Amino acid sequence: MIWILFIGTMALSLWAAWRVKSVYARYNQGSVRSGVTGAEVAAEILRRKGIRDVEITVGEGMLGDHYDPLHKRLVLSPDNFHGRTPAALGVAAHECGHAIQHALAYKPLHWRMAAVGITTYANYVVMFLPLLGLFTGIIQPLTGALIMAVAWGVIMLFNLVTLPVEFDASRRAKAVLADFGFIAPGAEAVGVRKVLDAAALTYVAAFITSLAYFLWHLLPLLLGGNRSRE
């Protein structure tokens, strides 16, 4: 049974990642009518929103874009920093959405920020505890299941809180790009929407995966240890 769970969740994650790259590649071509780059869009969005303390920098690698709330830094991958495509503008505006959330003290963003530390430890637990139990045998099955259920529960809740954070940032991105005239109605708007919607699938996949593993380890506790673990 555990192999079915592993293969199923792995397939879901791989499909979501493939979907993002496929849709991004499709709409990371040509140039939008406005002719602006992702970096220019990000700077203008932040300026019009009155956010003047966020640094916009170019990062490394493909789709390594993110907003760093601790250092107030908006990092765009080279393609999105210099690109003039619907994909580049969509990603840049999405990261601006996080900066706007931060400026407005958007609660789910702050919940996620507060949970980063404990979630990091939870990830270490789910990676190394099974190996410890396998090679040492010092952890009883129910004790291990309890620890793993708690760790996966933390990860699951983190991923759950991430969903409204990402969906809200994408909603803000679509609205601001259209309102400010950076993208034209029709094909450009469709490209932005599809790129952001595809990116959202990765967060949904992460939540489903963590929920599945949380329930898998919780079940023997609810059944009083009577379930045979395969």
C-alpha positions as CSV (number, residue, x, y, z in Angstrom):
1,M,0.0,0.0,0.0
2,I,2.8,2.4,0.8
3,W,4.2,1.9,-2.7
4,I,0.9,2.9,-4.2
5,L,0.9,6.0,-2.1
6,F,4.5,6.9,-3.0
7,I,4.0,6.3,-6.7
8,G,0.7,8.1,-6.8
9,T,1.9,11.2,-5.0
10,M,5.2,11.2,-7.0
11,A,3.3,11.0,-10.2
12,L,1.0,13.9,-9.2
13,S,4.0,16.1,-8.3
14,L,5.8,15.3,-11.5
15,W,2.8,16.0,-13.6
16,A,2.3,19.3,-11.9
17,A,5.9,20.3,-12.4
18,W,5.7,19.2,-16.1
19,R,2.5,21.2,-16.6
20,V,4.1,24.4,-15.3
21,K,7.2,24.0,-17.5
22,S,5.1,23.1,-20.5
23,V,2.7,26.1,-20.2
24,Y,5.5,28.5,-19.3
25,A,7.5,27.5,-22.4
26,R,4.4,28.0,-24.5
27,Y,3.8,31.5,-23.3
28,N,7.4,32.6,-22.9
29,Q,7.7,33.5,-26.5
30,G,7.2,36.7,-28.5
31,S,6.6,40.1,-26.9
32,V,3.6,41.8,-25.3
33,R,2.3,44.9,-27.1
34,S,3.3,47.1,-24.2
35,G,7.0,46.1,-24.8
36,V,7.8,46.2,-21.1
37,T,10.1,43.7,-19.3
38,G,9.2,41.7,-16.2
39,A,11.6,43.9,-14.1
40,E,10.0,47.1,-15.4
41,V,6.5,45.7,-14.7
42,A,7.5,44.8,-11.1
43,A,9.1,48.2,-10.5
44,E,6.0,50.0,-11.8
45,I,3.5,47.9,-9.9
46,L,5.4,48.5,-6.6
47,R,5.7,52.2,-7.4
48,R,2.0,52.6,-8.1
49,K,1.2,50.6,-4.9
50,G,3.4,52.9,-2.9
51,I,5.9,50.1,-2.0
52,R,9.4,51.7,-2.1
53,D,11.4,49.5,0.2
54,V,11.5,46.3,-1.9
55,E,14.6,45.6,-4.0
56,I,14.1,43.9,-7.4
57,T,17.0,41.7,-8.4
58,V,17.8,39.1,-11.0
59,G,18.3,35.5,-9.7
60,E,19.7,32.3,-11.2
61,G,18.1,29.4,-13.0
62,M,14.7,28.9,-14.5
63,L,11.6,29.7,-12.5
64,G,13.6,30.5,-9.4
65,D,11.4,33.6,-8.9
66,H,10.3,34.4,-5.3
67,Y,9.6,37.2,-2.9
68,D,11.8,37.3,0.2
69,P,9.7,39.0,3.0
70,L,12.6,39.0,5.5
71,H,14.9,41.0,3.3
72,K,12.2,42.6,1.2
73,R,13.7,41.4,-2.0
74,L,11.9,40.4,-5.1
75,V,14.0,37.9,-7.1
76,L,13.2,37.2,-10.8
77,S,14.9,34.6,-12.9
78,P,16.8,36.0,-15.9
79,D,14.1,35.0,-18.4
80,N,11.4,36.8,-16.4
81,F,13.6,39.8,-15.4
82,H,14.5,40.6,-19.0
83,G,11.6,38.9,-20.8
84,R,8.8,40.8,-22.4
85,T,6.5,37.7,-22.8
86,P,3.1,37.1,-21.1
87,A,4.8,34.4,-19.0
88,A,7.5,36.8,-17.8
89,L,5.0,39.5,-16.9
90,G,2.7,37.1,-15.2
91,V,5.4,35.7,-12.9
92,A,6.8,39.1,-12.1
93,A,3.3,40.4,-11.2
94,H,2.6,37.3,-9.1
95,E,5.8,38.0,-7.0
96,C,4.6,41.6,-6.7
97,G,1.4,40.2,-5.3
98,H,3.4,38.8,-2.4
99,A,5.1,42.1,-1.8
100,I,1.6,43.8,-1.8
101,Q,0.4,41.1,0.7
102,H,3.3,41.9,2.9
103,A,2.7,45.6,2.8
104,L,-1.0,45.0,3.6
105,A,-0.2,42.6,6.5
106,Y,-2.1,39.8,4.7
107,K,-2.7,37.3,7.5
108,P,-2.1,34.0,5.6
109,L,1.3,35.3,4.4
110,H,2.3,36.1,8.0
111,W,1.0,32.7,9.1
112,R,3.2,31.0,6.5
113,M,6.2,33.1,7.5
114,A,5.8,32.2,11.1
115,A,5.5,28.5,10.2
116,V,8.7,28.3,8.1
117,G,11.0,27.3,11.0
118,I,8.9,24.4,12.4
119,T,8.1,23.2,8.9
120,T,11.8,23.0,8.1
121,Y,12.3,20.7,11.2
122,A,9.2,18.7,10.1
123,N,10.8,18.1,6.7
124,Y,14.0,16.8,8.4
125,V,11.8,14.4,10.5
126,V,10.0,12.9,7.6
127,M,13.3,12.4,5.7
128,F,15.4,10.9,8.4
129,L,13.1,9.2,10.9
130,P,12.2,6.3,8.6
131,L,15.9,5.6,8.0
132,L,16.6,5.8,11.7
133,G,13.8,3.3,12.5
134,L,14.8,1.0,9.6
135,F,18.5,0.8,10.5
136,T,18.3,0.9,14.3
137,G,15.0,-0.6,15.2
138,I,14.9,1.6,18.4
139,I,11.6,3.3,17.5
140,Q,8.4,1.3,18.1
141,P,5.9,1.3,15.2
142,L,3.2,3.3,16.9
143,T,5.7,5.8,18.3
144,G,7.2,6.3,14.9
145,A,3.7,6.7,13.4
146,L,2.8,9.3,16.0
147,I,6.0,11.3,15.3
148,M,5.5,11.0,11.5
149,A,1.9,12.0,11.7
150,V,2.7,15.1,13.7
151,A,5.5,16.1,11.2
152,W,3.4,15.5,8.2
153,G,0.5,17.4,9.9
154,V,2.8,20.4,10.3
155,I,3.8,20.2,6.6
156,M,0.2,19.7,5.5
157,L,-1.0,22.8,7.5
158,F,1.9,24.8,6.0
159,N,0.9,23.7,2.5
160,L,-2.8,24.5,3.3
161,V,-1.9,28.0,4.4
162,T,0.2,28.4,1.3
163,L,-2.8,27.9,-1.0
164,P,-4.7,31.2,-0.2
165,V,-1.3,33.0,-0.3
166,E,-0.5,31.8,-3.8
167,F,-4.1,32.1,-5.1
168,D,-4.4,35.6,-3.8
169,A,-1.1,36.7,-5.3
170,S,-2.2,35.3,-8.7
171,R,-5.5,37.1,-8.5
172,R,-3.8,40.4,-7.7
173,A,-1.3,39.8,-10.6
174,K,-4.1,39.2,-13.2
175,A,-6.0,42.3,-12.0
176,V,-3.0,44.7,-11.9
177,L,-1.6,43.7,-15.2
178,A,-5.0,44.4,-16.9
179,D,-5.8,47.5,-14.9
180,F,-2.4,49.1,-15.6
181,G,-2.5,48.2,-19.3
182,F,0.7,46.0,-19.3
183,I,-1.1,43.2,-21.1
184,A,-3.7,43.4,-23.9
185,P,-7.1,41.6,-23.7
186,G,-7.2,38.3,-25.6
187,A,-4.2,36.1,-26.2
188,E,-1.9,38.0,-23.8
189,A,-4.4,37.9,-20.9
190,V,-5.1,34.2,-21.6
191,G,-1.3,33.5,-21.5
192,V,-0.9,35.1,-18.1
193,R,-3.9,33.3,-16.7
194,K,-2.8,29.9,-17.9
195,V,0.8,30.3,-16.6
196,L,-0.4,31.4,-13.2
197,D,-3.1,28.7,-13.0
198,A,-0.5,26.0,-14.0
199,A,1.9,27.3,-11.3
200,A,-1.0,27.0,-8.7
201,L,-1.2,23.2,-9.5
202,T,2.2,22.7,-7.9
203,Y,0.9,24.0,-4.6
204,V,-2.3,21.9,-4.8
205,A,-0.1,18.8,-5.5
206,A,2.1,19.6,-2.5
207,F,-1.0,19.9,-0.3
208,I,-2.6,16.7,-1.5
209,T,0.7,14.8,-1.1
210,S,1.2,16.0,2.5
211,L,-2.4,15.3,3.4
212,A,-2.1,11.8,2.0
213,Y,1.0,11.0,4.1
214,F,-0.5,12.6,7.2
215,L,-3.6,10.4,6.9
216,W,-1.4,7.3,6.2
217,H,0.5,7.8,9.5
218,L,-2.5,8.9,11.4
219,L,-4.6,5.8,10.5
220,P,-2.8,3.2,12.7
221,L,-3.1,5.6,15.7
222,L,-6.8,5.9,15.2
223,L,-7.2,2.1,14.8
224,G,-5.2,1.5,17.9
225,G,-2.3,-0.1,16.1
226,N,-4.3,-2.9,14.6
227,R,-3.6,-2.0,11.0
228,S,-0.9,-4.0,9.4
229,R,1.6,-1.7,7.7
230,E,3.0,-2.9,4.4
